[in-house]
Each structure stands twice: as structure tokens, then as C-alpha cells.
Amino acid sequence: MTMRSSYAVLGAGMLFVGFAVGIFIALHPAI
């Protein structure tokens, strides 16, 4: 795996995690 593709996978993973956390917080305002 090249450096560029690994960065792309890492960026996509971080974006997905951020999106999931945003949905979780939006659905759990009690936090």
C-alpha cells in the first residue's frame, strides 16, 4: 500500500468516525 492510499484510507476512516460521533451526539442530547 502506498503512502498516499494509506492517507486516503485514514482520512476516510476519520471522516466516518466523526460522522458517526456526530449522529450519536445528535441522537443523545442528554449527554
PDB file of N, H, CA, C and O in Angstrom:
ATOM      1  N   MET A   1       0.860  -1.201   0.000  1.00  0.00           N
ATOM      2  CA  MET A   1       0.000   0.000   0.000  1.00  0.00           C
ATOM      3  C   MET A   1       0.892   1.245   0.000  1.00  0.00           C
ATOM      4  O   MET A   1       1.822   1.357   0.799  1.00  0.00           O
ATOM      5  N   THR A   2       0.598   2.158  -0.889  1.00  0.00           N
ATOM      6  H   THR A   2      -0.157   2.068  -1.538  1.00  0.00           H
ATOM      7  CA  THR A   2       1.413   3.362  -0.982  1.00  0.00           C
ATOM      8  C   THR A   2       1.062   4.345   0.126  1.00  0.00           C
ATOM      9  O   THR A   2       0.022   4.215   0.772  1.00  0.00           O
ATOM     10  N   MET A   3       1.921   5.321   0.342  1.00  0.00           N
ATOM     11  H   MET A   3       2.765   5.427  -0.183  1.00  0.00           H
ATOM     12  CA  MET A   3       1.691   6.309   1.397  1.00  0.00           C
ATOM     13  C   MET A   3       0.416   7.089   1.129  1.00  0.00           C
ATOM     14  O   MET A   3      -0.366   7.354   2.042  1.00  0.00           O
ATOM     15  N   ARG A   4       0.210   7.458  -0.138  1.00  0.00           N
ATOM     16  H   ARG A   4       0.845   7.243  -0.880  1.00  0.00           H
ATOM     17  CA  ARG A   4      -0.957   8.269  -0.488  1.00  0.00           C
ATOM     18  C   ARG A   4      -2.263   7.513  -0.242  1.00  0.00           C
ATOM     19  O   ARG A   4      -3.220   8.082   0.283  1.00  0.00           O
ATOM     20  N   SER A   5      -2.304   6.248  -0.614  1.00  0.00           N
ATOM     21  H   SER A   5      -1.527   5.786  -1.041  1.00  0.00           H
ATOM     22  CA  SER A   5      -3.535   5.469  -0.425  1.00  0.00           C
ATOM     23  C   SER A   5      -3.797   5.239   1.060  1.00  0.00           C
ATOM     24  O   SER A   5      -4.947   5.207   1.497  1.00  0.00           O
ATOM     25  N   SER A   6      -2.720   5.077   1.835  1.00  0.00           N
ATOM     26  H   SER A   6      -1.785   5.102   1.480  1.00  0.00           H
ATOM     27  CA  SER A   6      -2.906   4.872   3.277  1.00  0.00           C
ATOM     28  C   SER A   6      -3.473   6.134   3.913  1.00  0.00           C
ATOM     29  O   SER A   6      -4.308   6.063   4.815  1.00  0.00           O
ATOM     30  N   TYR A   7      -3.013   7.293   3.437  1.00  0.00           N
ATOM     31  H   TYR A   7      -2.335   7.350   2.704  1.00  0.00           H
ATOM     32  CA  TYR A   7      -3.556   8.556   3.947  1.00  0.00           C
ATOM     33  C   TYR A   7      -5.023   8.697   3.562  1.00  0.00           C
ATOM     34  O   TYR A   7      -5.821   9.216   4.342  1.00  0.00           O
ATOM     35  N   ALA A   8      -5.385   8.240   2.368  1.00  0.00           N
ATOM     36  H   ALA A   8      -4.737   7.819   1.733  1.00  0.00           H
ATOM     37  CA  ALA A   8      -6.775   8.325   1.908  1.00  0.00           C
ATOM     38  C   ALA A   8      -7.662   7.446   2.785  1.00  0.00           C
ATOM     39  O   ALA A   8      -8.756   7.856   3.173  1.00  0.00           O
ATOM     40  N   VAL A   9      -7.192   6.238   3.096  1.00  0.00           N
ATOM     41  H   VAL A   9      -6.303   5.905   2.780  1.00  0.00           H
ATOM     42  CA  VAL A   9      -7.960   5.325   3.947  1.00  0.00           C
ATOM     43  C   VAL A   9      -8.088   5.908   5.351  1.00  0.00           C
ATOM     44  O   VAL A   9      -9.157   5.844   5.959  1.00  0.00           O
ATOM     45  N   LEU A  10      -6.997   6.478   5.866  1.00  0.00           N
ATOM     46  H   LEU A  10      -6.129   6.530   5.372  1.00  0.00           H
ATOM     47  CA  LEU A  10      -7.018   7.074   7.201  1.00  0.00           C
ATOM     48  C   LEU A  10      -7.989   8.246   7.244  1.00  0.00           C
ATOM     49  O   LEU A  10      -8.757   8.386   8.196  1.00  0.00           O
ATOM     50  N   GLY A  11      -7.956   9.088   6.215  1.00  0.00           N
ATOM     51  H   GLY A  11      -7.333   8.974   5.441  1.00  0.00           H
ATOM     52  CA  GLY A  11      -8.858  10.239   6.155  1.00  0.00           C
ATOM     53  C   GLY A  11     -10.310   9.795   6.080  1.00  0.00           C
ATOM     54  O   GLY A  11     -11.173  10.369   6.744  1.00  0.00           O
ATOM     55  N   ALA A  12     -10.583   8.776   5.275  1.00  0.00           N
ATOM     56  H   ALA A  12      -9.882   8.310   4.735  1.00  0.00           H
ATOM     57  CA  ALA A  12     -11.955   8.283   5.146  1.00  0.00           C
ATOM     58  C   ALA A  12     -12.425   7.691   6.472  1.00  0.00           C
ATOM     59  O   ALA A  12     -13.578   7.877   6.862  1.00  0.00           O
ATOM     60  N   GLY A  13     -11.544   6.985   7.160  1.00  0.00           N
ATOM     61  H   GLY A  13     -10.608   6.834   6.844  1.00  0.00           H
ATOM     62  CA  GLY A  13     -11.896   6.392   8.447  1.00  0.00           C
ATOM     63  C   GLY A  13     -12.203   7.468   9.482  1.00  0.00           C
ATOM     64  O   GLY A  13     -13.177   7.360  10.227  1.00  0.00           O
ATOM     65  N   MET A  14     -11.366   8.508   9.527  1.00  0.00           N
ATOM     66  H   MET A  14     -10.574   8.596   8.922  1.00  0.00           H
ATOM     67  CA  MET A  14     -11.587   9.599  10.479  1.00  0.00           C
ATOM     68  C   MET A  14     -12.883  10.331  10.161  1.00  0.00           C
ATOM     69  O   MET A  14     -13.613  10.729  11.069  1.00  0.00           O
ATOM     70  N   LEU A  15     -13.172  10.509   8.869  1.00  0.00           N
ATOM     71  H   LEU A  15     -12.579  10.186   8.132  1.00  0.00           H
ATOM     72  CA  LEU A  15     -14.397  11.194   8.455  1.00  0.00           C
ATOM     73  C   LEU A  15     -15.618  10.375   8.879  1.00  0.00           C
ATOM     74  O   LEU A  15     -16.605  10.923   9.371  1.00  0.00           O
ATOM     75  N   PHE A  16     -15.539   9.052   8.680  1.00  0.00           N
ATOM     76  H   PHE A  16     -14.738   8.607   8.280  1.00  0.00           H
ATOM     77  CA  PHE A  16     -16.646   8.172   9.053  1.00  0.00           C
ATOM     78  C   PHE A  16     -16.860   8.187  10.568  1.00  0.00           C
ATOM     79  O   PHE A  16     -17.995   8.249  11.041  1.00  0.00           O
ATOM     80  N   VAL A  17     -15.764   8.131  11.320  1.00  0.00           N
ATOM     81  H   VAL A  17     -14.842   8.081  10.936  1.00  0.00           H
ATOM     82  CA  VAL A  17     -15.858   8.153  12.786  1.00  0.00           C
ATOM     83  C   VAL A  17     -16.461   9.471  13.250  1.00  0.00           C
ATOM     84  O   VAL A  17     -17.321   9.486  14.132  1.00  0.00           O
ATOM     85  N   GLY A  18     -16.014  10.582  12.659  1.00  0.00           N
ATOM     86  H   GLY A  18     -15.316  10.570  11.943  1.00  0.00           H
ATOM     87  CA  GLY A  18     -16.557  11.891  13.026  1.00  0.00           C
ATOM     88  C   GLY A  18     -18.045  11.973  12.725  1.00  0.00           C
ATOM     89  O   GLY A  18     -18.812  12.528  13.511  1.00  0.00           O
ATOM     90  N   PHE A  19     -18.455  11.419  11.581  1.00  0.00           N
ATOM     91  H   PHE A  19     -17.832  10.969  10.942  1.00  0.00           H
ATOM     92  CA  PHE A  19     -19.870  11.414  11.196  1.00  0.00           C
ATOM     93  C   PHE A  19     -20.685  10.574  12.180  1.00  0.00           C
ATOM     94  O   PHE A  19     -21.769  10.977  12.600  1.00  0.00           O
ATOM     95  N   ALA A  20     -20.154   9.401  12.546  1.00  0.00           N
ATOM     96  H   ALA A  20     -19.273   9.073  12.205  1.00  0.00           H
ATOM     97  CA  ALA A  20     -20.853   8.514  13.482  1.00  0.00           C
ATOM     98  C   ALA A  20     -20.991   9.178  14.853  1.00  0.00           C
ATOM     99  O   ALA A  20     -22.045   9.094  15.483  1.00  0.00           O
ATOM    100  N   VAL A  21     -19.926   9.837  15.311  1.00  0.00           N
ATOM    101  H   VAL A  21     -19.070   9.905  14.799  1.00  0.00           H
ATOM    102  CA  VAL A  21     -19.968  10.526  16.604  1.00  0.00           C
ATOM    103  C   VAL A  21     -20.980  11.660  16.555  1.00  0.00           C
ATOM    104  O   VAL A  21     -21.712  11.882  17.520  1.00  0.00           O
ATOM    105  N   GLY A  22     -21.027  12.381  15.437  1.00  0.00           N
ATOM    106  H   GLY A  22     -20.432  12.201  14.654  1.00  0.00           H
ATOM    107  CA  GLY A  22     -21.990  13.476  15.287  1.00  0.00           C
ATOM    108  C   GLY A  22     -23.420  12.959  15.356  1.00  0.00           C
ATOM    109  O   GLY A  22     -24.270  13.576  15.998  1.00  0.00           O
ATOM    110  N   ILE A  23     -23.695  11.837  14.704  1.00  0.00           N
ATOM    111  H   ILE A  23     -23.005  11.336  14.182  1.00  0.00           H
ATOM    112  CA  ILE A  23     -25.032  11.235  14.738  1.00  0.00           C
ATOM    113  C   ILE A  23     -25.366  10.784  16.164  1.00  0.00           C
ATOM    114  O   ILE A  23     -26.478  10.996  16.645  1.00  0.00           O
ATOM    115  N   PHE A  24     -24.391  10.163  16.830  1.00  0.00           N
ATOM    116  H   PHE A  24     -23.487   9.992  16.439  1.00  0.00           H
ATOM    117  CA  PHE A  24     -24.609   9.679  18.198  1.00  0.00           C
ATOM    118  C   PHE A  24     -24.954  10.835  19.133  1.00  0.00           C
ATOM    119  O   PHE A  24     -25.890  10.738  19.926  1.00  0.00           O
ATOM    120  N   ILE A  25     -24.194  11.934  19.038  1.00  0.00           N
ATOM    121  H   ILE A  25     -23.434  12.014  18.393  1.00  0.00           H
ATOM    122  CA  ILE A  25     -24.448  13.108  19.888  1.00  0.00           C
ATOM    123  C   ILE A  25     -25.807  13.724  19.549  1.00  0.00           C
ATOM    124  O   ILE A  25     -26.538  14.158  20.439  1.00  0.00           O
ATOM    125  N   ALA A  26     -26.138  13.759  18.258  1.00  0.00           N
ATOM    126  H   ALA A  26     -25.545  13.406  17.535  1.00  0.00           H
ATOM    127  CA  ALA A  26     -27.418  14.342  17.841  1.00  0.00           C
ATOM    128  C   ALA A  26     -28.596  13.506  18.367  1.00  0.00           C
ATOM    129  O   ALA A  26     -29.656  14.050  18.680  1.00  0.00           O
ATOM    130  N   LEU A  27     -28.403  12.188  18.462  1.00  0.00           N
ATOM    131  H   LEU A  27     -27.542  11.746  18.208  1.00  0.00           H
ATOM    132  CA  LEU A  27     -29.479  11.307  18.921  1.00  0.00           C
ATOM    133  C   LEU A  27     -29.491  11.148  20.440  1.00  0.00           C
ATOM    134  O   LEU A  27     -30.426  10.577  21.001  1.00  0.00           O
ATOM    135  N   HIS A  28     -28.441  11.658  21.107  1.00  0.00           N
ATOM    136  H   HIS A  28     -27.681  12.122  20.650  1.00  0.00           H
ATOM    137  CA  HIS A  28     -28.364  11.543  22.563  1.00  0.00           C
ATOM    138  C   HIS A  28     -28.063  12.906  23.184  1.00  0.00           C
ATOM    139  O   HIS A  28     -26.973  13.113  23.717  1.00  0.00           O
ATOM    140  N   PRO A  29     -29.016  13.834  23.120  1.00  0.00           N
ATOM    141  CA  PRO A  29     -28.796  15.185  23.654  1.00  0.00           C
ATOM    142  C   PRO A  29     -28.634  15.211  25.173  1.00  0.00           C
ATOM    143  O   PRO A  29     -28.192  16.214  25.732  1.00  0.00           O
ATOM    144  N   ALA A  30     -28.991  14.112  25.842  1.00  0.00           N
ATOM    145  H   ALA A  30     -29.350  13.297  25.388  1.00  0.00           H
ATOM    146  CA  ALA A  30     -28.880  14.063  27.298  1.00  0.00           C
ATOM    147  C   ALA A  30     -27.417  14.118  27.744  1.00  0.00           C
ATOM    148  O   ALA A  30     -27.117  14.478  28.883  1.00  0.00           O
ATOM    149  N   ILE A  31     -26.497  13.751  26.815  1.00  0.00           N
ATOM    150  H   ILE A  31     -26.740  13.459  25.890  1.00  0.00           H
ATOM    151  CA  ILE A  31     -25.072  13.785  27.144  1.00  0.00           C
ATOM    152  C   ILE A  31     -24.663  15.241  27.403  1.00  0.00           C
ATOM    153  O   ILE A  31     -23.499  15.512  27.699  1.00  0.00           O
TER     154      ILE A  31
END
